[in-house]
Amino acid sequence: MKVIRLILGKLILLLNAVFSPKPQQRSDEEQQRINKELESMTLYQFESCPFCVKVRRAAKKMNLPLDTLDAKQPSNEQALINGGGKRKVPCLRIEQASGEVTWMYESSDIIRYLEQRFP
Ligand SMILES: N[C@@H](CCC(=O)N[C@@H](CS)C(=O)NCC(=O)O)C(=O)O
């Protein structure tokens, strides 16, 4: 079972690399403004988790260079559990200007949030 999962994971990564989405183009000024906003967000993920790949692909298509953290790494895993409440990925950590932090689970919710915030 572990071997099958490993092979499927590698296959997902290969297909993702081959069929990489084309990033949306923006003016340099607009892109810099968005990149600055993205500094308040971090995506907790596993490299070959299909739901994480789905979010990364959507972010790439929207040209949103999200900071990512490997949730398998113990300190990141602990931060995810302490902050978000569960060890599940993908999870987007969003820090508001007020300092309030939101931990958003569910790939579809994360993608919808990014699409609405960066139309
Ligand atoms: N419905 C969720 C599914 C996410 C999910 O099942 N993630 C798996 C990894 S692919 C997970 O975090 N499992 C918990 C674990 O491995 O400890 C989504 O779309 O984000």
PDBQT file of the ligand as one rigid body, heavy atoms in Angstrom, charges set to zero:
ROOT
HETATM    1  N1  LIG A 201     -11.074  17.305   1.298  1.00  0.00    +0.000 N 
HETATM    2  C1  LIG A 201      -9.702  17.651   1.619  1.00  0.00    +0.000 C 
HETATM    3  C2  LIG A 201      -8.863  16.393   1.603  1.00  0.00    +0.000 C 
HETATM    4  C3  LIG A 201      -7.458  16.626   2.148  1.00  0.00    +0.000 C 
HETATM    5  C4  LIG A 201      -6.757  15.330   2.528  1.00  0.00    +0.000 C 
HETATM    6  O1  LIG A 201      -7.348  14.251   2.560  1.00  0.00    +0.000 OA
HETATM    7  N2  LIG A 201      -5.464  15.446   2.795  1.00  0.00    +0.000 N 
HETATM    8  C5  LIG A 201      -4.702  14.313   3.249  1.00  0.00    +0.000 C 
HETATM    9  C6  LIG A 201      -3.376  14.224   2.471  1.00  0.00    +0.000 C 
HETATM   10  S1  LIG A 201      -3.633  13.896   0.761  1.00  0.00    +0.000 SA
HETATM   11  C7  LIG A 201      -4.330  14.500   4.697  1.00  0.00    +0.000 C 
HETATM   12  O2  LIG A 201      -3.970  15.577   5.119  1.00  0.00    +0.000 OA
HETATM   13  N3  LIG A 201      -4.432  13.430   5.490  1.00  0.00    +0.000 N 
HETATM   14  C8  LIG A 201      -4.047  13.466   6.878  1.00  0.00    +0.000 C 
HETATM   15  C9  LIG A 201      -2.752  12.819   7.156  1.00  0.00    +0.000 C 
HETATM   16  O3  LIG A 201      -2.099  12.331   6.226  1.00  0.00    +0.000 OA
HETATM   17  O4  LIG A 201      -2.356  12.805   8.338  1.00  0.00    +0.000 OA
HETATM   18  C10 LIG A 201      -9.227  18.715   0.650  1.00  0.00    +0.000 C 
HETATM   19  O5  LIG A 201      -9.772  18.826  -0.474  1.00  0.00    +0.000 OA
HETATM   20  O6  LIG A 201      -8.332  19.509   1.004  1.00  0.00    +0.000 OA
ENDROOT
TORSDOF 0
